[in-house]
Amino acid sequence: MQSNLEEQGVPAYLANENIIAMDWLLSAAVGGVKLQVAAEDVELGKQLIAEFESKRRLRPDPANPTATVRFECENCHEQIAFPDFRRGGVETCPHCRGYVDVPD
């Protein structure tokens, strides 16, 4: 989601990302990873996120239910794959447990 906002010209920051990447058990203590934008960008950010979520495919393509998206984890550089319908979302790498943006 961070990259989607930045592509639209809204600078965004992930708070607590590094803390949780180092020790995911701290997620509950710090409230998880938080997507932050400047106060003047909040309304635009909410609008862009709503538009993105409304366009996002939530179900697999019935014509190809086993399609996957494969890419390299930006944290540990291992090859990972997720179902095609997860494109554009945020997932957890099965190798390093870090958060990754699934490419569109």
Backbone bond lengths (Angstrom), bond angles and torsions (degrees), N, CA, C in turn:
res aa  C-N    CA-C-N  psi(-1)  N-CA   C-N-CA  omega(-1)  CA-C   N-CA-C  phi
1 M - - - 1.443 - - 1.526 110.29 -
2 Q 1.327 116.89 -35.59 1.451 120.49 178.68 1.518 110.62 -57.67
3 S 1.318 116.94 -46.82 1.468 119.74 -178.82 1.519 111.41 -65.83
4 N 1.320 117.70 -33.81 1.470 120.40 178.03 1.524 110.65 -64.00
5 L 1.319 117.63 -43.29 1.461 120.79 178.31 1.520 110.84 -64.80
6 E 1.329 116.23 -44.89 1.461 119.68 -178.26 1.523 111.97 -64.85
7 E 1.335 117.37 -33.86 1.464 120.86 175.77 1.524 111.12 -62.77
8 Q 1.315 117.21 -27.43 1.465 122.04 179.68 1.535 112.01 -93.67
9 G 1.336 116.75 8.73 1.456 120.61 176.37 1.510 115.46 87.18
10 V 1.332 117.60 14.29 1.468 121.08 178.56 1.532 107.73 -107.52
11 P 1.339 117.86 106.44 1.466 119.44 177.67 1.530 110.39 -60.60
12 A 1.325 116.04 133.56 1.463 120.67 -178.29 1.525 109.35 -135.01
13 Y 1.323 115.42 153.70 1.461 122.84 -176.51 1.524 109.04 -136.23
14 L 1.330 116.13 139.50 1.463 120.34 175.62 1.525 108.95 -98.74
15 A 1.311 116.75 111.90 1.464 122.03 177.46 1.522 109.37 -85.42
16 N 1.304 116.89 141.66 1.473 125.36 177.43 1.519 113.88 73.69
17 E 1.318 118.46 3.79 1.463 121.09 -178.58 1.523 111.40 -58.99
18 N 1.317 117.39 -46.83 1.470 120.81 -177.00 1.525 112.00 -70.73
19 I 1.310 116.97 -36.94 1.465 120.26 178.55 1.527 109.81 -60.63
20 I 1.320 116.27 -46.28 1.456 120.84 -177.47 1.523 111.33 -72.83
21 A 1.341 116.87 -33.33 1.462 119.60 176.66 1.528 110.77 -63.69
22 M 1.338 116.94 -34.87 1.465 120.62 179.02 1.519 111.72 -74.61
23 D 1.337 117.12 -37.58 1.463 120.86 -178.85 1.523 108.53 -152.59
24 W 1.318 116.60 96.76 1.470 120.67 -174.57 1.523 112.76 -63.49
25 L 1.322 118.44 -17.38 1.465 120.38 177.95 1.528 111.91 -67.40
26 L 1.326 116.68 -19.31 1.453 120.25 178.43 1.530 112.42 -78.46
27 S 1.316 117.41 -5.68 1.462 121.17 -177.43 1.526 112.28 -54.21
28 A 1.313 117.17 -46.22 1.466 120.42 -179.17 1.530 111.22 -66.52
29 A 1.322 116.87 -34.76 1.461 120.55 -177.91 1.525 112.20 -69.14
30 V 1.332 116.81 -36.12 1.473 119.74 -177.19 1.527 112.46 -100.62
31 G 1.323 116.82 -0.77 1.464 119.79 177.24 1.509 114.20 84.63
32 G 1.323 117.76 20.22 1.462 121.17 177.94 1.518 112.41 78.65
33 V 1.323 114.65 -178.44 1.459 120.97 176.79 1.521 107.80 -77.65
34 K 1.325 116.31 136.11 1.469 121.10 -178.09 1.515 109.75 -119.60
35 L 1.311 116.73 131.46 1.448 122.61 174.73 1.525 107.46 -87.02
36 Q 1.332 116.83 121.50 1.456 120.53 -176.66 1.527 110.74 -121.52
37 V 1.323 115.08 143.26 1.459 122.58 173.99 1.528 107.60 -132.89
38 A 1.328 116.48 164.36 1.463 120.76 177.51 1.526 109.49 -63.99
39 A 1.326 116.36 152.35 1.469 121.53 -177.25 1.521 111.83 -54.72
40 E 1.333 117.48 -38.89 1.464 119.67 -178.50 1.533 113.37 -72.65
41 D 1.349 117.52 -11.04 1.464 121.50 179.95 1.526 113.47 -104.29
42 V 1.327 117.94 1.55 1.462 121.16 -174.46 1.523 111.97 -59.62
43 E 1.310 118.19 -50.57 1.469 120.40 -176.67 1.520 111.17 -64.04
44 L 1.337 117.25 -44.27 1.465 120.50 177.93 1.525 109.96 -63.31
45 G 1.325 116.42 -41.66 1.462 120.10 178.31 1.518 112.19 -60.34
46 K 1.325 116.72 -44.32 1.474 120.53 177.92 1.526 110.83 -61.42
47 Q 1.324 115.94 -42.08 1.467 120.26 179.90 1.530 110.56 -63.63
48 L 1.327 117.71 -45.42 1.460 121.26 -179.68 1.520 111.53 -64.42
49 I 1.330 116.71 -40.19 1.467 119.89 178.34 1.525 110.40 -64.78
50 A 1.329 117.15 -43.01 1.469 120.70 178.53 1.523 110.85 -61.56
51 E 1.328 117.07 -42.89 1.470 120.47 178.32 1.522 110.72 -63.18
52 F 1.331 115.76 -44.11 1.455 119.85 -179.97 1.526 111.02 -61.88
53 E 1.313 116.62 -47.07 1.460 120.67 -178.85 1.525 111.85 -63.77
54 S 1.331 117.31 -35.23 1.468 119.20 179.78 1.520 111.36 -69.53
55 K 1.334 117.55 -27.26 1.465 121.28 179.81 1.522 112.75 -87.21
56 R 1.308 115.44 -20.69 1.461 120.58 -174.80 1.520 111.43 -64.86
57 R 1.295 114.39 135.63 1.461 118.92 177.16 1.518 108.96 -78.20
58 L 1.318 116.14 125.09 1.460 120.31 -178.12 1.519 113.27 -100.23
59 R 1.308 116.60 -9.91 1.466 120.24 -179.62 1.519 109.89 -127.17
60 P 1.336 116.80 151.79 1.461 119.21 177.72 1.524 111.26 -62.51
61 D 1.312 115.33 153.40 1.454 121.61 175.72 1.530 108.01 -67.10
62 P 1.345 118.94 119.87 1.462 119.98 -177.92 1.525 112.57 -60.37
63 A 1.323 117.45 -26.38 1.466 120.55 -179.93 1.528 111.66 -74.43
64 N 1.345 116.91 -23.77 1.457 120.51 -178.09 1.533 109.85 -147.98
65 P 1.337 117.67 70.90 1.469 120.84 -173.71 1.525 114.76 -67.44
66 T 1.337 118.01 -15.19 1.464 120.16 -178.41 1.524 112.90 -100.78
67 A 1.336 118.28 7.95 1.465 121.18 179.99 1.524 110.05 -62.29
68 T 1.330 115.63 142.07 1.459 120.73 179.25 1.529 110.10 -131.33
69 V 1.303 115.01 158.54 1.458 122.12 171.69 1.525 105.85 -111.00
70 R 1.334 115.76 126.31 1.468 121.70 -178.94 1.521 108.82 -113.90
71 F 1.343 115.53 138.56 1.453 120.35 -179.98 1.517 109.44 -162.30
72 E 1.326 115.93 172.27 1.461 122.07 -179.54 1.521 109.75 -93.63
73 C 1.322 116.63 132.39 1.466 121.16 176.22 1.517 109.17 -62.77
74 E 1.324 116.36 129.49 1.464 120.36 -179.22 1.528 112.55 -71.17
75 N 1.331 117.11 -13.40 1.465 120.55 -178.81 1.523 112.44 -94.47
76 C 1.338 117.05 -52.91 1.469 120.87 -174.77 1.532 113.48 -107.89
77 H 1.328 116.62 -7.15 1.465 123.86 176.90 1.526 114.26 66.53
78 E 1.318 117.24 18.95 1.468 121.63 173.14 1.526 108.58 -82.54
79 Q 1.316 116.24 152.49 1.465 120.89 175.00 1.524 108.59 -77.56
80 I 1.333 116.51 131.97 1.461 121.29 179.62 1.523 109.32 -134.60
81 A 1.318 115.98 162.12 1.464 121.22 -179.43 1.525 109.25 -143.21
82 F 1.326 114.69 145.00 1.455 122.04 176.19 1.513 108.51 -135.66
83 P 1.335 118.45 158.02 1.460 120.49 176.23 1.529 110.43 -56.55
84 D 1.301 115.62 145.01 1.462 122.04 -175.92 1.525 113.04 -54.33
85 F 1.328 117.38 -34.42 1.464 119.50 -176.99 1.525 112.78 -71.30
86 R 1.338 118.85 -5.62 1.465 122.05 177.62 1.527 111.73 -89.75
87 R 1.345 117.44 1.98 1.475 121.29 178.86 1.527 109.79 -53.49
88 G 1.329 115.56 137.84 1.454 120.92 177.69 1.519 114.23 82.78
89 G 1.310 117.53 -1.66 1.460 120.69 -179.39 1.514 112.11 -99.03
90 V 1.297 115.87 -178.00 1.464 122.68 175.64 1.514 107.19 -112.83
91 E 1.314 116.62 129.77 1.460 122.43 -178.86 1.525 109.09 -129.24
92 T 1.315 115.94 175.07 1.452 122.37 176.67 1.518 108.81 -107.53
93 C 1.324 116.21 127.98 1.464 121.20 178.72 1.530 108.82 -63.53
94 P 1.332 117.86 130.06 1.469 119.41 179.87 1.528 113.18 -70.96
95 H 1.331 117.31 -13.94 1.464 120.49 -178.52 1.532 111.99 -91.21
96 C 1.345 115.95 -54.01 1.474 119.06 -174.07 1.533 112.77 -105.42
97 R 1.334 117.23 -6.65 1.472 123.99 -179.28 1.531 112.83 67.31
98 G 1.338 117.43 12.90 1.463 120.78 176.29 1.514 110.61 -81.61
99 Y 1.323 116.44 159.28 1.460 120.89 178.14 1.523 109.46 -79.04
100 V 1.326 116.51 138.14 1.462 121.87 177.69 1.524 109.19 -131.35
101 D 1.330 115.77 145.42 1.454 121.87 172.16 1.513 107.82 -87.58
102 V 1.321 117.25 119.45 1.454 121.35 178.23 1.539 107.03 -75.99
103 P 1.336 117.53 125.15 1.468 119.40 -177.24 1.521 112.64 -59.59
104 D 1.334 115.45 150.15 1.483 121.11 178.48 1.498 111.51 -71.78
